[in-house]
Amino acid sequence: MRRSLVAVVFLSILFALAPGQDKGRLSGLAYFDYSYNVARDTAIGGFSNKALNGVKSFQTFQFRRFYFTYDYDIATDFTTRFRLEADESALASNGKTGVFVKDASLRWKNVFGQGDLILGVQPTPAYEISESVWGYRSLEKTIMDLRGIVSSRDLGVSLKGKLDGEGMFSYWVMVADGSANKPETDKYKRYFLHIRLQPVKSLDITLYGDLDARATISNPYTTKRVSNSTTTMAMFVGYVPMDGLKVGVEGVLTQTANGFNTGTALNTKSGLALSFFGSYGLGTDLTIVGRYDLYDPNTDGSAKTDSRDYFIAALDWKVNDRVSVIPNVQIEAYEKSPSRTFDASVNGRLTVMWIFQ
């Protein structure tokens, strides 16, 4: 598998560099870290939904992400994208860093008025806008991506376009397998809807919802088959009033039918996620960055130790417009159990981000 991917990359490079192939574009980006686990509570090893992993004093150099992208204009109304990603969280069978297909899509422009039809492995409509306002994927994913609420990619078909000539209102609808970058294993699909409002250039509002249809499950208390599908609703407000200042607020609600077993019944499992972030330019090449997330996958009062508070503080030094050196600190705090509290996890990290195109 790895040899075939390398071959694809090699052929793409040759194709892009061949005479007359000016419609093709190669690009990429990399996130390289040195990180040190300053603090860890030894009791959190079995916790789920951790943003910060590993034991105290562990330190490492890593490529947290590496993209290689090839875009090609087939014609004025058809474009295609192929992107590979190397990610140390996705290892090959021999334990080495894995490489997988991140994007493989065809876009048919203006197929319905101002709407583009997109087929293949592509971004989901969940957080493209919030991620662009956040602007620091090099530090961390936005909250829905970080907590696994919605995958950043899926295989399906989408329609994306404007609802008016000025672009104040736009939409994005998608039907996909619901299995992210993995092959489909059942007949059920995920249905996405995204509405974007831009009343003024500095203000961005998005309303998002999706239905993740799933197979029914057996209710052990009634022996009946019941729904187990999940709905997700989110709202994002981004404010960029001037060069150098960005502020964003994102709220997410999830509900999984019959997803919480109380011991006497199956109840709806409700989750809550909130994210507040901002960045401000201190000069032409320095930007201060901050973020706070609250995540509770089950808001029922009987569910303990599952909520998380997450903080990021960083200083972005832009060596030039394509290279950033970003010292940053991440902290994750844990909800206490009935019997004890847990020390927060603290990571110190130096991130270098670069792009090439």
Secondary structure, 3 states (H helix, E strand, C coil): CHHHHHHHHHHHHHHHHCCCCCCEEEEEEEEEEEEEEEECCHHHCCCCCCCCCCCCCCEEEEEEEEEEEEEEEEECCEEEEEEEEEEEEEECCCCCEEEEEEEEEEEEEEEECCEEEEEEEEECCCCHHHHHHHCCCCCCCCHHHHCCCCCCEEEEEEEEEECCCCCCEEEEEEEECCCCCCCCCCCCCEEEEEEEECCCCCEEEEEEEEEECCCCEECCCCCCEECCCEEEEEEEEEEEEECCEEEEEEEEEEEEEEEEECCCCEEEEEEEEEEEEEEEECCCCEEEEEEEEEEECCCCCCCCCCCEEEEEEEEEEEEECCEEEEEEEEEEEECCCCCCCCCCEEEEEEEEEEEEC
